[in-house]
Amino acid sequence: MWHRRTKAVFGSTAVVGVMVALWVALGQSSGAHERGTVTLTVGVTRSTALAGLAEEYRRVAPHVRIRITTTPIDAYQTVMRTRLASGRAPDLLTIWPGNGNSMSAAQIAPLGVLADLSDTAYGRSVPAAARPLLGTDGRVRLWTPGSNVVGALYNRAVFRRAGVTVPRTWGELLAACDRLRQAGVAPIAVGNQTPWVAQLIDYALAPTHAYARDPHLDRELRAGRTTFARSGWREALTRYVELSRRGCYQADPNGTSLERAEAMVARGEAAMTVLVGPAHTSLHALNPEGEFGIFPFPAADRAEDLRVAAGIASGLGVNARSPRLPEALRFVEFLARPENTRRFNAEAQNLALDGSSGAAFLEPFVPYVRAGRTVPFPDQLWPNADTQREHIAVAQDLLAGRETIDGGLRRMDRAYALR
């Protein structure tokens, strides 16, 4: 999702060894061994929502087999860059919108390895304001199903036992942390050992404290008229550290993985965790009988001042050098059908770009989307992938006591200038 201001989560043989992981093979053929069979390969970071639609595609194109390879997100970017460079990339692959990491549209499209989707029915339907995040030079090179949100996923049973209601303001959040800690549970499980997770609490704080204060912040940063150090990012990092000092996080956030943080919430060891909406699926897998919800992270002192992070979701790019390019493009057209996009979003815990449909789990965010009280994930509009990497390191260093807020903001400014 984009905010009204634009109208508009990272190479070595050791890393390659972690590539996984999970193969979802649809059909009996492992290649084009059956006469007339075409096998499309798809590289992703999660496959649940895609696998169902890939199976459904067999009814549309019985001669096509789709093989999905799932790689953990922190290895995916290095692995896939290596495969692209060696000419061994899959026919379709996960790409992120904007410019936040090494597998984002603005980083990959200039390499000439993503097919142009602009003149497809899907490409023509993309709102003009979204196009800059889905490719370069006004061309669409990424299919995205909708938008993703950052919020507080919580264990309803833990909240009930502690007598805590969903907080709507910063003061209520701090009071809830105190009460949850007194009840013997960690208020917020933080999985900073998994690098991409380390950015998320800041991403939940920045919309209210940086972008609501200056709706044109990205433009001002890009023009050199302001810096992270002079912007509301200072308040966002200050509150991130304040949560730590108040005991809102569990012991050793930097030594806790995403999987461990999710398990803490699923098993009732922690009350909540700040993640993207699709993490709901992981919580239910860990505890199918659990009751889980999500709410906008209450970053504001007044509820009416809250802004939320809602960014265009990662999607699929088509390998322009694929020998099966026509079939890959036809599969994207199938995914982009409105009924299939709605099904994908419902299973992937996304919202439609306009908030009109999607996962019922995310209903608390719909009023913010419809009212334009959303801000893209910050890295989607940064000029390079270095800024996101430095921000992640800063977030980890702040909790480890290795960095000050002033020092962290200077590091982010230096990284931003590397464009």
N, C-alpha and C positions, 0 to 999 in steps of 0.2 A: 504494500500500500504506500502511496505517496501522500505527503502533506500538501495542503493547499498552496504552500509557498512554491512548490515545484510542480504542483498538480501531479505534480509528481507526488558455520557458521562458517600446521598446516604443511637428497638422493644418494640413498645409499642402499647397498644390498640388504642391510639389516631392515630398512624400512620396507623394501619390496617384499621381504619375508613375511611381513604382517598382513599383506594383502590376502584377503581371505577366501576368502572367508566363507562366504555362503553363496552357493550356486543355486539358482532357481531355473531349472531346465524345463521348458514347456514343450511337450511333445516327446516322441520317442527317439528322434534323431539327434545326434550330437553334432551334426554338420550336414552338408548337402549330400548325404549318402543316399537318400531316397530320391528317385528321379523327380526333378522339378522342385525339390524342396529348397527353400532359402532360409538360412539361419541368420537372424539379426542378433548381434551382441550388444548388451547395454551395461554400462558401468555406472553404479550409483552408490550412495552412502546408506540408503535404506530402501527396502523393496516391497514392503507390505502392500501399500496402495497400488503400486505399479503392477505387481504380480497378478492381481485380480483382473485388471484391464488387459494385460498381455494375454491371459488365458481367454478372455472374451474375444480378443482380436482373431483368434483361430476360426471363429465363426465367419468373420469378414474375409479373411485371407487364409484358407485352410492349408495353403502351401508354405506358409511362413511359420517358422519356429523361432521363439525368442528366448535367448539365454541371458539371464540377469546375473551379474557379478556384483556382490556387495562388499565394499571395503570400508573399514572404520574411517570416520571423517578426518581424523588427524593424520592418517597415512594417505588418504585418498589423493590429496592435492599433489604431494610429491610423486606418488606412483603414477598418477595420470599425466603429469607434466613429462615424466620420463617416457611414458608410452607414446605420447604425442610426438616427442622429439625423435623417437625411433621408428615412427610409422606403424606402431602396433596398437594404436588406440581402438577402442570398440566403435561400433557403428553409431551408437548414441551414448552420450555421457552427461553426467550431472555437471551443470554450470550454474554459478551464482550470478545474480544480477549485479550491476554496478561495477565497482572497482576495488572491493575490499580485500580480496585475497588472490592467490596465484592462479586460481581456477575460476575467476570471475569473468564476466563477459568482456569487460574493457581490457583485461589482460590477455585473453585468449583470442578474441576476434581479430586483432591486428596480425596474428600469426598466419592468417589465411586458412585455418583448419576447421572453421565452422561454416556450414552451409547457410546461405542467405534464405531466411524464411519470409522475407518481406512481402513477396508476391503470392504467398499461399493465402487460403481463406483465413487461416489463423492470423497470419502476419498483418493482413489488411484490417483485422478487427482490433488490433492493439491500439489503445488510446494514444494519441500523439505524445502526451506528457510522459508516458511510460517508456517510450521507445529509446530514450537515451540510456536507460538502465539495462536494456535488453540487447545491446550491440554497440556498434560504433558507426559514425557517419550517417546516423538516421536509419540504419538498416537493422532489421530484427534478426537476431541469430540465436535466440533462446526461446523455447516454449516454457512458459511458467503457468502453473495451474491457478495461482491466486496469491494471497498474501499470508504472512506468518506474523505472529505476535510474540513479544516477550512479556511474560507475566509470572505471577506467583502461583505455582501448582501446589495444592495443599491437601492434607489428609483430613477430611471432614471429621472423622472419629476422634482424632487427636485434638482438634479444635474444641469439639464438644466436651471431651473429658476435662480439658483445662478451663472450660467456661469462657472461651474466646470466640468472638464474632469476627467476621471478615473486616479488617481495618480499611477505612476510607481515606485517612489522612496520615501524615508522617507521625504526628503525636500518637495516634491510635496504634500505628505499627510499633513504635517503641514500647508502648504500654503492653501490647500483645506479646512482644519479645520477653518482657519482664515476667509476665504471667506464665508463659510457656516454659521458660527456664525454671521458674519455681515449681512447675509441675513435673520437672525431671526430664524434659525433652529438649533437644536442640531446636531453637526457633526456626533457623534457616540453614539448611544443608547446602554447602558450597563445594562444588567439585572442581576447584581450580587446577588440580593436577592434569586435567584434560584441558589443554590450552584454550580452545575456543570458548569454553564455558566461562573463563575468567573475565570476559568482556561484558557478560550479560547484565549484571546488576548495574553497572555504569550505563548500559544501554537503556535500562528501565528508568534511570534517574535523569539522564541528559535531556529527554524531550521536555520535561517540565522546567529544568533549571538552566539549560543552555538554549534550546530552540524556541520555547515559548517566549523567553525574554528577548531573543533576537531571531525572528522568523527567517531572516536572510543570512544567518550565520555562515552557511556554507559558501555563499557568494562572497561574504566579507573575508572569510579565510582564504579563499582562492585568489582574491584580489590583493591580499596582503594588508588589508585595512584593519584586521584584528588578528589575534592569536588564541590558541587554547588557553594560555596563561591569563589572558585578559577577558576571557569569556565565561559564561555560566558553567563551563566544564570544571572550573575550580570548585563550585558548589557541589557539583555531581560527585567529584572525587572526595570532597570533604564528607559528604553524607555516607559514601561507601565505607570510608574509614570509621566514621562514627558508629555505624552498625557493628563493626568489629569491636570497637572499644566498649560498647554497651553490652557485649556478650551475646549478640544476636546470631553469630555464626558458631558452628561446632568447633571443637579443637582441631587445629591443623587443616584449615581449608585447602592450603596448597599441596597437602599430602593426600587429599581425598579425590578420587576419580569421579567422573560423571556417573559411572555405574554404581559406585558406592553411595553417592549422594542420593540417587534415585531409590536405591534399596532402603536407605534410612527413612525416607518419606513413606515408601510403600509399606514398610514394616512397623511404622509408628515410632521410630527412634528420633525422628525429626518431624516438625510440623509442616514445613514447606520448603520449596526450593525455587529459585528463579531460573526459568528455562524457556525455551520456545514451546509453542503449543503441542507439536507432535510428541513431546516427551510423555504426554498423557498415555500414549500407547504402551510405553515402557513400564509405567507405574502399574497399569492393569495387568500386564504380563507377569510382573513380579508378585502381584497380589490380586488375583481375579475377583475376590470378594470385597476388595477395598472400595471405599467411597472417596473419590477424588474430585476436586474442583480446581478452578483457576480464577484469579481476579487480577485486575490491573494493579500493578505494584504502586502502593500509595506514596508517591514521591513528594506530593505537594502538601503544604501546611493547610490549605483549604481544598476540599474535594473538588470544587468547581474549577480550580486552576490546573487540575491534572491533565497532562498529555501522555499518550502511550506510544511505545515503539511498535510500529507495524510496517514491516518491510516486504517488498515483493519476494515471494518464495523462490528458492532454487528450483530449477527445472531441467530440461534436457536440451542439449545442443546436438546437432547432427554433424558427424564427421564428414567434412567436405571431400575427403580423400577415400571414403569408403567405396569399395567395389559394389556395394549394395545400396548406393545412395537413393535411387528411386523408391525402393521398398522402405528405407528408413524414413524418408519424407512422408510416405503414405501412412506410416505408423503414427507419426506426429500429428498428421491431420485427423486420424482417428481419435487420438488422445484429446485433441482440441475441440471435439464436438461438445456442445454445451452440456449434454447429459452425462458425458464421460468426465468432463472437468468437474461437474458437481459431485459425481461419485468419488473421484480422486480426492477432492478436498474434504469430503465427509470422512474418508478413511485416513487421510494424512493429517487431519486436524488443522486444516487451513481454512481461511475465509476467501470468498470470492473477492476480486479486486475492489469491487464497490461495496462489499459488506452485505450484499443481497442474499447470499446463501453460503453454505459451508457447514463445518462441524458444529452441532448444537452445543458441544462442550464450550465453545468460544463465545457464546451468547453475551457474556458480560462485556465483551469488547465492541460489540456491534454499535451501540450508541456513540462511541468515540469515533468509529470509522465513518458513520453517517454524518456526524457533526463536523468532520474535518479536524478532530482533535487528535490527530496522529502525526507521527514524524517517522520518516524512513529509518531503518537501521543506519546509524551514522556512517559506517564504513562504506556503504553503497555509494555515497557521494564524495568520498575522499579521493584525492588524485592518484593514489598509488596503494599498493598492498603493504608497504613498509609501515604506514601509520597504524594499521590494525595490529600488525605484529608487535610494534612498540607499545601500543596501548595494552595489549594482553600481558606483556612483560611488566609494564608499570603496575597493572592491577595485582599481579602476583607479588611484586616487590613491595608494594604498599602494605600488604597483609603480613609479609615476612619482616617488616621493619627495616628493610634495606633501602627504602626510598622515602623521600618527603613528597608532599603534594606539589610544592614548587618545582622540585627536581623532576617529578613525573611529567608535569605539564611542559617543562622545557624539552624533555625528551620527545614528547609527542610533536611539539612544534618543529624540532629538528627533522624528525621523520617525515612530517608533512611537506617540508621544504625540498625533499629529495625528488619530487616530481621532475 
